[in-house]
Amino acid sequence: MRNGLNRWERQDLDARYDRLERRIRFERRDDNNRPGRGHRR
């Protein structure tokens, strides 16, 4: 038995990390989520 992930699992994880990274990058750019900075209604 081979250790590690098979190709399908690796591709699935890569896609999940890509989505997560884009979400984090977007939320960091959006200052509305930070308390005390640009929190207008």
N, C-alpha and C positions, 0 to 999 in steps of 0.2 A: 504493500500500500504506500502510495506517495503522500508525503506530508505537504501541507499547504492547501491552497484553493485550486479548484479546477478552473478552466477558462471561463465557463459561464458565471461562476461565482465571482471571479475577478472582475469581469465586465460589469456585473450587477453592482458590486461595491464601488467601482470607479464612477459609475453613473450616479450613485447615491451621494458620494463625496462631491462630485461636480455640482449637483443641485444644492447641497448644503453650503458649499463655498459661495455660490452665486447669491444665496439668500443672506448669508452673513455679510457679504460685501455690500449688498443693497441696503441692509439695515444699518450698517456703519455709516453709509453716505447719508441716510435719512436721520437728520438731527432731531426730528420730532419725537423719537423714542427715548431721547435722553432727558432726564429730569432737569428742569431749570434752564434749558436751552431751546428757544424757539417753540415753546409749548403753548401755542395760541389756539383759541377756539372761537 
